[in-house]
């Protein structure tokens, strides 16, 4: 289908079935986002969405983009997507992630790679929440997605129950790039950033496969208590 045809189909769909706000139920004023302008103002915005060359992640990750804090309603959307399979929230999170990236005016990556699940976890859940978010963010920005170039070879323990040191050991060597990647600038996509241990392990696998620069996009950041 031509670009004009796709645009017409989107316009027709929005006319017949206009998007509604997933928080208040009002009609959305943006065709690609299931949120109204007023509810967008209530989101837990991260005041420093781009960590840039953070010493926590350099040199493995050249930058990190996280537009929101892990607080209501973003935390609710992520849990509903991840544990209840409510994939409508992947569209919301993907669109917001794309909007936040546009606002930064950075050079876009050449490829989006969602953080993969282990095969056993994928069979249990039936989908990868990071891949769902990446699908909508990539579509909004016109960036291709490759969800098969990186695999998780170790069924790691759930990270949320572990200390920082154990998180790093838990995911060490857990990811492998299984095919060559032509893109030299890649963005990993995930739902939540906590310590960054998972992203660092995944990024290292991409760098070892020949990728030159890896950044991380995550919808929300959890701030750990001191």
Secondary structure, DSSP 8 states (H G I E B T S, - for coil): --HHHHHHHHHHHHHHS--B-TTT--B-SSTT-SS-HHHHTTS-B-TT-B--S-TTTTTT-S-EEEEEES-TTHHHHHHHHHHH--THHHHHHHHHHHHHHHHHT----SEEEE---BHHHHHHHSS-HHHHHHHHHHHHHT--B-SSSEEE-S----GGGS-HHHHHHHHTT-EEE-S----SEEEEEEEEESSSHHHHHHHHHHHHTT-SEEEEEEEEE-----
